[in-house]
Amino acid sequence: MPQLLFNQHILQVEQGMTIKDALALHGLTPHNGASDTFNCRGLGTCGTCAVAVKGKTSKPTTVEKWRLSFPPHKPENSLRLACQCKIMGNVAVTKYAGFWGQLVDMAPETNTDLDAKTG
Ligand code: FES
């Protein structure tokens, strides 16, 4: 069973689940502030569940690539949408600041040490 590392939590999750669903099962969210209420509920269209992910995941979906290709996101930030990205092995997830989690140059909302924990 894969592990998901998020904000000092180490979660046991089912392979094939989305990151958003896996977090929700443990009472956690990939959203910041009001975006936890105001979001597209997993359709992949709002972009508010964007996170940095390291580890084994599904390939980006078409809608995910589309949504991450325009502001406030930037494709070069290599974020993933937690509602689209499926867990395929151990993963470490970091949520950055901003309504969409788009402020990758600021300290992350979650402070997962990606390199140390996924090896
Ligand atoms: S919840 Fe809207 S894109 Fe993921």
Boltz pocket constraint, residues with backbone or C-beta under 6 A from the ligand:
constraints:
  - pocket:
      binder: B
      contacts: [[A, 39], [A, 40], [A, 41], [A, 42], [A, 43], [A, 44], [A, 45], [A, 46], [A, 47], [A, 48], [A, 49], [A, 50], [A, 67], [A, 81], [A, 82], [A, 83], [A, 84]]
      max_distance: 6.0
